[in-house]
Amino acid sequence: MLIKLPKASDCHESDVTPESFYLSRRSLLGGALAGIAASSLPRWASADEASRYADVEAGRAPAWFAEKLPGTKWQAITVKDEAITPFKDATHYNNFYEFGTDKGDPAANAGSLKTEPWSVVIDGEVAKPGRYALEDFMKPYQLEERIYRLRCVEAWSMVIPWIGFPISALLKQVEPTSKAKYIRFETLQDPKSMPGQRSSFGLIDWPYIEGLRLDEAMNPLAILAVGMYGRELPNQNGAPLRLVVPWKYGFKSVKSIVRISLVSEQPKTTWQSIAADEYGFYANVNPTVDHPRWTQARERRLPSGLFSPNVRETQMFNGYSDEVAALYTGLDLRKNY
């Protein structure tokens, strides 16, 4: 079954290339399945699912994910001028400071993260608060594949096929009160399994906090992701539950979520607390508003190298203006960056 978003700006059937056809902020902090034998495939993977993306490492999907995956609404994958980022790049070049500050640290260190059992607290200005085991938390929702651009504030970018569900579905389920104006997300705090949280580097006050305005969270593009590349999320990419808001810089997409709170006041987010003049609450992708230390007018699409830098112009709202620009009507995007 195909899912089609209503606007052309998303990376969908006319925008992306299958990975098999694709050839191949740290400055503030201091400075596949194709080709794998059938016997090694995860028990939930059918032959069609296994060949959907090339070179995807077999995962160990939890039972609740395995049960829901067959009903996933898959997007079409056809060809134009934007290629899906190879799985290895997407899983071995990323920021997840709980596991270290180098791009390869999350993949190297996140194996210690225990994602089963996992629970999520819903609290604040909601009619139905509670603590939910992840398998119960996920029961009401149908999974959908969303192929989105990902733009990091550090000026590199990817195209990633996520698996998740709209945040609006969750909000409908928990029934925010009239006092709810914002949604606050909190990452797991576990120094035992997250070496970045126990390092001598003390710039970040854990746990990691992010937030959205309620109307932003209700936008159809905003999802909670539980998978990518046809399989469950790898630990280093935010397993088992992460936020994905494709029109914002990547640091807004908080990983390994354990608490979702509906609040009346704008939450103080982690990077805003560290450097408010560099990392604003909105963090919308905007090529006309530079970071104080580098331009945002261009980006480096991964994979890239010395002789093929793969640099392209950055699009306003990361190419999703048709879907989200109306959220910011009358808002000064230079002041509210």
C-alpha positions in Angstrom: 0.0 0.0 0.0 1.3 3.5 -0.8 1.1 6.5 1.3 1.2 9.9 -0.4 1.5 13.2 1.4 -0.5 16.0 -0.1 2.4 18.3 -1.1 5.1 17.8 -3.7 7.9 19.2 -1.5 8.3 15.9 0.5 10.9 13.4 -0.7 8.5 10.9 -2.2 8.0 9.0 -5.4 9.3 11.8 -7.7 12.2 12.8 -5.5 14.2 9.9 -4.4 16.4 7.1 -5.7 16.7 3.7 -4.2 19.9 3.2 -2.2 20.9 0.3 -4.5 21.2 2.8 -7.4 23.2 5.4 -5.4 27.0 5.4 -6.0 29.0 5.8 -3.9 28.0 21.3 16.1 30.8 19.7 17.0 32.8 23.0 17.2 30.8 24.1 20.3 31.4 20.9 22.1 35.2 21.0 21.7 37.1 21.7 20.2 21.6 -5.3 3.7 19.6 -6.4 4.1 20.4 -7.1 0.4 23.4 -9.4 0.1 22.8 -11.0 3.5 22.1 -14.7 3.6 18.4 -15.4 4.2 19.2 -17.2 7.4 20.6 -14.0 8.9 17.5 -11.9 8.2 15.6 -10.8 11.3 12.6 -13.1 11.9 10.1 -10.4 11.0 11.5 -9.6 7.5 9.9 -11.0 4.4 11.8 -11.2 1.2 10.1 -8.1 -0.2 10.9 -6.1 3.0 14.5 -7.4 3.0 15.2 -6.1 -0.5 13.6 -2.7 0.0 16.9 -1.0 0.8 20.4 -2.3 0.1 23.1 -3.1 2.7 20.8 -2.7 5.7 22.2 -4.5 8.7 19.8 -7.1 10.2 18.2 -5.9 13.4 16.7 -7.5 16.4 13.2 -6.1 16.2 11.1 -6.2 19.5 8.0 -8.3 19.3 5.6 -5.3 19.1 7.5 -3.9 16.1 7.6 -7.2 14.3 3.8 -7.5 14.8 3.0 -4.0 13.5 5.5 -3.9 10.6 3.4 -6.0 8.1 0.7 -3.4 8.3 3.0 -0.5 7.6 1.9 2.0 4.8 5.0 2.1 2.6 5.9 5.0 0.4 6.8 4.5 -3.3 10.5 4.6 -4.2 11.2 5.8 -7.6 13.9 8.0 -9.2 14.6 11.7 -9.6 17.5 13.8 -8.3 17.6 13.1 -4.5 19.1 9.8 -3.4 18.3 8.0 -0.2 21.3 8.1 2.0 23.1 4.8 2.3 22.2 3.0 5.5 25.8 2.9 6.7 26.1 6.7 6.5 22.8 7.3 8.2 23.8 5.0 11.1 27.5 5.8 11.5 27.6 9.5 11.0 25.3 11.2 13.5 25.0 13.2 16.7 23.8 11.6 19.9 26.0 13.2 22.5 24.8 10.8 25.2 27.2 8.4 23.6 30.1 10.8 22.7 30.9 13.9 20.7 32.5 12.3 17.6 30.2 11.4 14.7 31.2 7.7 15.0 30.7 7.5 18.8 27.0 6.7 18.8 27.5 3.7 16.6 30.5 2.6 18.6 29.0 3.1 22.1 25.2 2.7 21.8 25.2 -1.1 21.9 25.0 -0.8 25.7 21.6 0.9 25.6 18.9 -1.4 26.8 15.7 -0.7 24.9 13.5 -3.5 26.3 11.6 -3.0 28.5 10.9 0.7 27.7 8.2 3.0 29.0 7.0 6.4 28.1 5.4 8.9 30.6 2.7 11.2 29.3 2.0 14.0 31.7 1.1 17.7 32.1 -1.9 19.3 30.6 -3.6 16.2 29.3 -6.9 14.5 30.2 -5.2 11.0 30.0 -1.8 11.1 31.7 0.1 7.9 32.5 3.1 5.7 32.2 2.9 3.3 29.3 5.0 0.3 28.4 6.1 1.0 24.8 4.2 -2.0 23.4 1.0 -0.5 24.9 1.9 3.0 23.9 2.2 1.8 20.3 -1.0 -0.2 20.1 -3.4 2.4 18.7 -1.2 3.6 15.8 -0.7 2.4 12.3 2.9 2.7 11.1 3.8 4.7 8.1 7.0 5.1 6.1 8.0 8.8 5.5 11.0 9.6 3.3 12.3 12.9 4.6 15.2 15.2 4.2 17.3 15.6 7.3 19.2 18.9 7.7 21.7 19.2 10.5 22.5 22.7 11.9 26.1 21.8 11.1 25.3 22.1 7.4 25.3 18.5 6.4 22.2 16.6 5.3 20.7 13.2 4.4 17.5 11.7 3.0 16.1 9.0 5.4 13.2 6.6 5.1 11.6 6.7 8.6 8.9 4.4 10.0 6.6 6.0 12.6 3.2 7.7 13.2 2.0 11.3 13.3 2.3 13.0 16.7 -1.2 14.3 16.1 -2.5 10.8 16.5 -0.9 10.6 20.0 -2.3 14.0 21.0 -5.8 13.0 19.9 -5.4 9.9 22.1 -4.2 11.7 25.3 -6.5 14.8 24.9 -4.5 18.0 25.7 -6.4 20.5 27.9 -7.1 24.1 26.9 -4.0 25.1 28.8 -1.6 23.1 26.6 0.4 25.4 24.3 3.6 23.4 23.9 4.9 19.8 23.9 8.1 19.0 25.8 10.2 15.9 25.1 12.8 14.3 27.4 15.5 11.8 26.6 16.5 8.9 28.7 19.1 9.7 31.4 21.2 6.7 32.1 24.9 7.4 32.7 25.6 3.7 33.1 24.7 2.9 29.5 25.3 6.4 28.0 29.0 7.2 28.4 28.5 10.8 27.2 26.4 11.5 30.3 29.2 10.5 32.7 32.1 12.2 30.9 34.1 15.0 32.5 32.7 17.3 29.8 29.9 19.1 31.7 28.4 21.5 29.1 25.1 19.7 28.8 22.8 19.4 31.7 21.2 16.0 31.2 18.6 14.8 30.4 18.3 16.3 26.8 15.2 18.4 26.4 13.4 19.6 23.3 10.1 21.1 22.5 7.5 22.2 19.9 4.6 24.5 19.8 1.4 22.5 19.9 0.4 23.5 16.4 3.8 22.4 15.1 3.4 19.1 16.7 -0.1 18.7 15.1 1.3 19.3 11.6 1.0 16.1 9.5 4.8 16.1 8.8 5.7 15.7 12.5 6.1 12.1 13.5 7.4 9.9 16.3 9.7 7.3 14.6 10.3 3.8 15.7 12.1 2.5 12.6 14.1 3.4 9.5 15.1 1.6 6.3 12.4 -1.0 6.7 13.6 -2.1 10.2 13.5 -0.9 13.8 15.6 2.0 14.8 19.3 1.2 15.6 20.3 2.4 19.1 22.5 5.1 17.7 19.6 6.7 15.8 17.4 7.1 18.8 15.9 3.7 19.6 13.3 2.9 20.4 11.4 6.2 20.0 12.5 9.5 18.5 11.0 12.7 17.2 11.2 13.6 13.5 10.4 17.2 12.4 11.8 17.5 8.9 11.5 21.2 8.4 13.7 21.9 11.5 17.4 21.4 12.1 18.2 17.9 13.3 18.9 18.7 16.9 15.2 19.3 17.4 14.6 15.6 16.7 15.1 14.3 20.3 16.1 10.6 20.6 15.3 7.8 23.0 12.2 9.5 24.4 11.0 8.6 27.9 8.7 11.5 28.7 6.3 13.6 26.7 4.7 16.6 28.6 2.0 19.0 27.5 2.8 22.4 29.0 1.5 25.9 29.1 4.9 27.7 28.8 7.6 27.4 26.2 10.0 24.8 27.5 13.7 25.7 27.9 15.5 23.3 25.5 19.0 21.9 25.9 20.8 23.7 23.2 18.9 26.9 23.8 20.1 26.7 27.4 23.7 26.3 26.3 23.8 28.9 23.6 20.6 30.8 23.0 22.2 33.1 20.4 23.2 30.1 18.3 20.4 27.6 18.8 16.9 29.1 19.0 13.7 27.4 20.1 12.2 27.2 16.6 15.4 26.0 14.8 13.6 26.1 11.4 15.9 25.4 8.4 16.4 28.9 7.0 19.2 29.6 4.4 18.9 33.4 5.0 19.7 33.2 8.7 23.3 32.1 9.2 24.7 30.4 12.3 27.1 32.9 14.0 30.0 30.7 12.9 29.0 29.4 9.4 26.6 29.9 6.6 23.3 28.1 6.3 22.8 28.9 2.7 24.4 25.7 1.5 24.6 22.1 2.8 26.8 19.0 2.3 24.6 16.0 1.3 26.0 12.7 2.6 27.8 10.7 1.3 30.5 13.2 0.3 34.2 13.4 -0.1 37.2 15.5 -0.9 36.7 15.1 -4.7 32.9 14.9 -4.6 31.8 17.3 -1.8 28.1 17.0 -2.9 27.2 20.6 -1.9 23.8 22.0 -2.7 21.7 25.0 -1.9 19.6 24.8 1.3 15.9 25.2 0.9 13.7 27.2 3.1 12.0 25.0 5.7 14.2 22.2 4.2 11.9 22.1 1.2 8.7 21.8 3.2 7.4 25.4 2.9 4.1 24.5 1.3 3.3 22.3 4.4 4.6 24.5 7.2 5.1 28.1 6.3 1.6 29.1 7.4 2.6 28.1 11.0 4.9 31.1 11.1 2.7 33.8 9.5 3.6 37.1 11.1 6.5 35.7 13.0 10.0 37.4 12.5 12.1 34.4 11.5 15.3 36.2 12.2 14.3 37.0 15.7 12.5 33.7 16.2 15.2 31.5 14.8 
